[in-house]
Amino acid sequence: MYCAKETRYDSMKYNPCGSSGLKLSALSLGLWQNFGIKNDYDTMKSIILTAFDNGVTHFDLANNYGPEPGRAEINFGRIFKENLKPYRDEIIISTKAGYEMWQGPYGGVSGTRKHLTASLNQSLKRMGLDYVDIFYHHCMDPETPLAETALAMADVIRNGKALYAGISNYNGKKMLEMNTLFEKYNVPFIINQNRYSIFSREIIDNSLREQAVSCGKGIIAFSPLAQGQLSDKYANGIPENSRLYGNERLQRHVGYDEKRAVQIKKLADFAHSRGETLSQTAVKWLLADSAVTSVLVGVRSKEQLLENLAGLSGSALTEEEMREIDKIVSA
């Protein structure tokens, strides 16, 4: 039977979600990839338990993660039941709804009361939980009034199925509108989940970061390694065993080109000069932003997770080093 390490809280840092009282581990584990039907159960279990043994208390899911819809929640639910259930009060579990999930007019991209309520009920059943700690609306839905989405989130919290509300993939303007509605309905809205990395700074351009800070809301950054580009394995080009290899469509989607390849090489050299891997420096760059509550990593193995965790230690990036990174990516 699994028994968590006694020393699990000794070195992890826990940051508040904006001005709320809830804290998240500086590193959170995301189950978007590598927790599907084709993934090895023992490997998934090892990743999750290693994370908890090292102070990671936040596990992030969504109804459509797997990539087979629902599969990540099913696998997490089994691992939780068999190993982590005695530690439920030490763990933050989040899930999301909003993207296409099931057939028919109510299962597509949506922010309706019907979709959000039904989806959360399905998620709780898959994971074997009475409640989740954070429930996110996963994406903006132009066809549903924000007031309806906000009220649906308020109701699931009042019904005890979630403790806090979050939103994901919103811009600054829509986040402000939603925040006003959440305040009207007395919803404990505490966090925004958005793509953010050295290569992806849309939350600065669309004012999400600025508005989140002004409203006292946390930010959790997903895709911190830009789909793996900010790792040593890309330092000398696209490796053959990667998802980008030979996939020009995906390369265009993530912005990989000859210029990006040069930037990655220079960033890797910079990281190595600090005695770090590129992924460790990429995580440290995000945590240098005071607006960031936690960095959400997805990994294929226990070893990748331990590498990212090791990046939390050592010296922080100086202002001069931050400028050097900006110089590399702007060249």
Disulfide bonds with the S-S distance in Angstrom:
none
